[in-house]
Amino acid sequence: MLTLQKAEGEAIVSLSTTGQSIDELLRKEWLLTNGRGGYASSTVVGCNTSSYHALLVGSLNPPANRVMALANCLEMVLFNGESSAPDKLRAPNAEKVRNLSTFEFDNKFAPLGFTGIRHFRRDAGVHFDYEFDKCRLTKSVYLARNADAVMLEYDFTQLPGPCHFIVRPFVGLRDFHALQRSYSTLTARGQADGVVVRHKMPGSCELFLKCPGAGFEKDEQWWFNFVYRVNKERGQGCTEDLWTPGFFRAKIDSPCKIVFWASLSAGFKRTEPADIDCDSVRRDLAEHHRSITSLARKGGDREFRTLCLAADQFITKRNGQDDSGTTVLAGYPWFADWGRDAFIALPGLLLATGRFDEAKSVLATFAAAADEGMIPNRFDGRSNRAHFNSVDASLWFVNAAFQYLSASTDSQTFTQDLLPVIRWIIDSYQKGTRFGIHADTDGLITAGDSETQLTWMDAKYDGVAFTPRYGKPVEVNALWYNALRLMARFYADRNEDNAKHYKAMADQAGESFRRLFWNEQSRCLNDCILPDGSVDSSLRPNQIFAVSLPFSALTCDQQKGVVSAVAAELLTPMGLRSLSPQDKRYKAIYAGPPRQRDEAYHQGTVWAFLMGPFIEAYLKVNEFSKKSKKTAAEFIQPLLEHLTADACLGSISEIFDGEAPHKPRGCIAQAWSVAELLRAHRLINS
């Protein structure tokens, strides 16, 4: 194993690649983010297994309109001045050519650069340590903060003699949801300090490439049929053609560092990487890394610090400016910012980590877009247009706003900026707003119809709603009751009339909630009350919020019944199942083409974020005793191990299969998964 270099901040992950098969290594991924919606991501051997993997994905309208700019690079070390053409995977004197790269083509790997990797680590950047033919080098990837620019540094620490180093970049410049084909019109133009690549299409974007100290040799080529195995597993298009304008060549006589830059700009108005100093980028990243971990050191252990660093990746600026609003990206690689996700995640991502100014900004960002008494459920991934298609996002906003007040004691912001929106939401939900959302005569919220999917269980394919939870969903009314009680408490010593008003609403809603949702036979809660009064008694995890939220309408005995039922049938090491295995609709595996995956999404698939409310509910019914905290710590240990040992190293996956070994699925890094594990960790260790 190679000797590790000084880390650019505390190491999040450090693992040896020796002894692991290529298939094992390809299941371990890394992610870097830039605070404006852009990212870099791949596997620990640098082989892209997904069309969302790339060395640079930028955002033209932060955090939206993301573009896969630089897919990967072919990197070669040619000993003894070997001059074979760098586009050949196997040169005539192959024993004198060593590849750092690995690509997959039609179930074959070529070249086999992964065989030279001895160690991988992740801190403020990602680092691959190579050793071959008495040559030692470290390849590092750094993503600049608040800019769509990536830096690849090759640190040659030991050489057997003179050699040439070659970097051939593979360009995408495509929508990051799409795949590139060889009919795309890409062109390149050389400059004294680098190369500019762009589409011929007017109004597009351009990619600037630079490698100081290396000469550029124009050699335009299309490389065909790169295979993405993850896409193939998901039943999606899985092959791509990539274009390369040529390659950079540098002669090396002694140990040195070579730096390759790529920078994306919109509308042909660019800031060249030459304007960004390499050392300053490293220092900035390391300082940011340290600032997050130093804050975490005040209230947590190493696991907590790792979670704080994971949390930071989801916090981004809208429009990419420091003075613009802050938002929360729901998950990488494909999600943008969703209201529901943002406000479930906010207490963990920002309040538990002491980032109150950013929490305030997230609340303000969504509050500014409120319409008809509703908070947007999401912003469009391309245009940033607000969409209102959720019954619970607005109620999660209310809960998050009160959590912000409690954590920050910022009564001025709450009273002036958030309280008017909260009152608007409650009034609109009581009187009626979009999608038939309104308070019924029993004081509970009813919403939607058979054609709408308004709760978080919203999977729908070809017009088929797999979880048609319209009417009165249990978690929506748990949130409604909680919101009313929060308002009554807030006004208790401020405005007697308002306090009485909200208390009366809460009393009615609470009595109706217990009467309609409590299932005495099952000793837990019904999942949904349909408009015709019929009951959906499916055993689902949504009921756990009726215990975990600050205010519960249930008796202590009923709360214990809910926790017991959920623990018995839904609890797994990685979170809660979305449906009981005893239900005939239960799907144990989330895999296959889109319809098959959507059918399983909320019908047995495990959701990691639900571990947070379960832990809180479990501790609450056990009065936060030392024994219950010890047991809760055992509950979350598998997720903490997953954090640094599986899937996206340094983050938490979105979902897992319902049955062991609970294979990670969905987004490789999910905001509310990280947030709720972080919050659970704090509850256990406080």
Secondary structure, DSSP 8 states (H G I E B T S, - for coil): -------SSS-SEEEE-TT--HHHHHT-EEEEE-SSS-EEEEETTS---STT-EEEEEEEETTEEEEEEEEEEEEEEEETT----TT-SS-TTGGGEEE--EEEETTEEEEEGGGGEEEEEESSSEEEEEEETTEEEEEEEEE-TTSSEEEEEEEEEE-SS-EEEEEEEEEEEEETTS---TTS-EEEEEETTEEEEEESSTT-EEEEEE-TT-EEEEEEEEEEEEE-HHHHHTTS--EEEEEEEEEEEEEESSSEEEEEEEEEEETT----GGGS-HHHHHHHHHHHHHHHHHHHHTT--HHHHHHHHHHHTTEEEGGG-TTS-EEE--EETT---BHHHHHHHHIIIIITTT-HHHHHHHHHHHHTT-BTTB--SEE-TTT--EE---SSHHHHHHHHHHHHHHHH--HHHIIIIIHHHHHHHHHHHHH--GGG-EE-TTS-EEB--TT---SS---EETTEESS---BEEHHHHHHHHHHHHHHHHHHTTT-HHHHHHHHHHHHHHHHHHHHHHEETTTTEE-SEE-TTS-EE----GGGGHHHHSSS-SS-HHHHHHHHHHHHHHTEETTEEESS-TTSTT------SSHHHHHHHHTTT-EEGGGHHHHHHHHHHHTTT-HHHHHHHHHHHHHHHHHHHHSSBTTS--SEE-SSTT--EES-SEEHHHHHHHHHHHHHHH-
